[in-house]
Amino acid sequence: MADRTHEQARITQAQPFDQTTLAQIYDTYQLPLYRYIYRRVGDVETARDLTADVFKRLLQAVHKGQEPDKNAIRAWLYRTAHNQVVDYYRRQQHRRHLPLFDSVVSTADDPVETAEHNIAAAAVRQAMQQLTPDQQQVVSLKFLEGFTNQEIADILDKPVGAVKSLQHRALAALQRQLLPEREKALT
């Protein structure tokens, strides 16, 4: 977290969107944006393409003189990534909700523990798919990407209160879906 803040400070101190600044922005945000998009689409190639499109849009904005404020570059990139994912699913037209995939890699040597972890992760992924797209987005940004409520509000262009409400409803829905499963497993 401290590295991310330090990197963001270096970007804001650099000259207005020169090559060095653009390279720093890419180096800082490419991998987190890719992971974020991959969790939303679940396909490596699609995630790579959409991530590249985010940076292409940044370059187009800079070229047109419409670059985002450097203090808000992170929110701009994630909002653009979100829009790319939404556009991707609109083009697909066969899905009702945006899925959230999260690859689970376990370093445990115990196969039983690994299997239990994978089953629990699958249950969470399935429960996440029952949430609305906005709820999925908030949960993903908050708990997988580590954004604050204010940052999420900036990305989604919603008031902080709406983000808190979406988060509360999403967590309540997940709890309703997952607790009965857990209780069944314990009996």
C-alpha positions, 0 to 999 in steps of 0.5 A, a space after each residue: 500500500 505504501 509503495 502504491 502511494 509513493 508511486 502515485 506521488 511520483 506520478 503527480 510530481 512529474 511533468 504533465 503527461 510526458 513520456 516518463 509520466 506515461 511510462 510510470 502510469 503504465 508501470 504502476 497500473 498495468 498489472 492491477 488493472 489487468 487483474 481487476 479486468 481478469 476477475 471481471 471477464 475470466 479470460 486471459 486474452 480478453 483481459 489483456 485486450 481490455 487492459 490495452 484498450 484502457 491505456 489506448 484511451 489514456 493516450 487518445 485523451 492525452 493526444 486530444 488534450 483531454 487527459 485526466 487530472 494527475 491526482 485522479 489518474 487512478 480513478 480515471 483508469 479504473 472507471 475506464 476499465 469498468 466501462 471497457 468491461 461493461 462494453 465487452 459484456 454489452 457486445 456479448 449480449 448473452 449474459 445478464 450479470 457480469 461474473 466475478 472470477 478470482 483465481 485461487 492459488 493455494 500454497 498449502 501442501 495439504 490436499 484436503 485443505 487445498 480442496 476445502 479452500 477451492 470449494 469455499 472459493 467456488 461458493 463465494 464466486 457463485 454467490 458473487 454472481 447472484 449480486 447486481 453488477 454494481 454490487 459486484 463492482 463495489 465488492 471487487 474494488 473494495 475487497 479485492 483491489 483495496 480501494 477506499 469508499 471515496 475512491 470507489 465513489 470517484 470510479 463509479 461516479 456515485 456518492 460515497 453514501 451510495 457506495 456504502 449502501 451498495 456494499 452493505 446490501 452486497 455483504 448482506 446478500 453474500 452472508 444470506 447465501 453463504 451462511 446457510 452453506 457453511 452451517 450445512 457443512 458443519 452439521 
